[in-house]
């Protein structure tokens, strides 16, 4: 039996999970990533890895014990404040491991280290994809090189180059923009913000505004200033001038407690703006021979369900297991994978959309408090 050429576009958590599970089953794959190296850009902040999906993927990858060694003790602690810095909810990390926090960069490195040398081809930006028939596709890269795949997997994120082979859908703006900042060596250099954030995750919310923050394993604070704004608002602010950008943001949070504004005014380094976008909640596609999607390429959603990275890894693990379970039947494997993918991702995307709305509605943070109370009662 001829082994199919499996091509994965994107070396994020989902693409790496797929490559790792295929490797566990003795199936080779090639991963093409536009970044020049693993250190080409920062990987973002902390992630809570859920027992029901992200940890399932890590078990399938044979990496659950290594994962437990990089968990951030205490990282599941949560605080909810209102815009006056009044504590409305606080929950300690009970250590049950249901949703442990890890540094995204450390988790990605764990997956990278688990793959054979040469699996990942760095600095390979896909500029075009051409169907060749019989499920085969030719990929063209920015340097003019080409490769041909028997199984093509788009793991290339929100603005996937592979998605148009399957779907005309494009992400839409959610109405919320983030500006990300860091406060380094927080306990020593920023004791006020460190006390506000606490040991784990912070939600400080009001109508149309809020701060989301978490303590990282290196002692820094990673903060997201969230704003309900028109999509073009980000382009009106000069974020290359941190002092001026901070002044604009502080004005957006007029009337908020000084302790919360310090999360902005004391920030170190650059400010990183980004819009929060999402694909349609029910995004799906008809079966197209030889190609599929995973992670944000398949089901981009807002971060307000905490499921993006978890689902991406589960997608990768389940796709790898399906290909291993259907030797010689690529289409059977892809169909089985997508049959489970679509309802799972739609449920999570629906939850993310609901949670985004309630976090910034006219009663915020009361809606989130009610949601937490409902979770506690159900649990």
Beta strands, then each sheet from edge to edge (+ up, - down):
strand 1: 6-9
strand 2: 30-33
strand 3: 46-50
strand 4: 71-72
strand 5: 78-82
strand 6: 87-91
strand 7: 99-103
strand 8: 120-122
strand 9: 126-133
strand 10: 136-141
strand 11: 146-149
strand 12: 151-154
strand 13: 172-183
strand 14: 201-206
strand 15: 209-215
strand 16: 221-228
strand 17: 268-278
strand 18: 291-293
sheet 1: 8+ 2+ 1+ 12+ 18+
sheet 2: 3+ 7- 4+
sheet 3: 6+ 5- 14- 15+ 16- 13+ 17-
sheet 4: 9+ 10- 11+
end
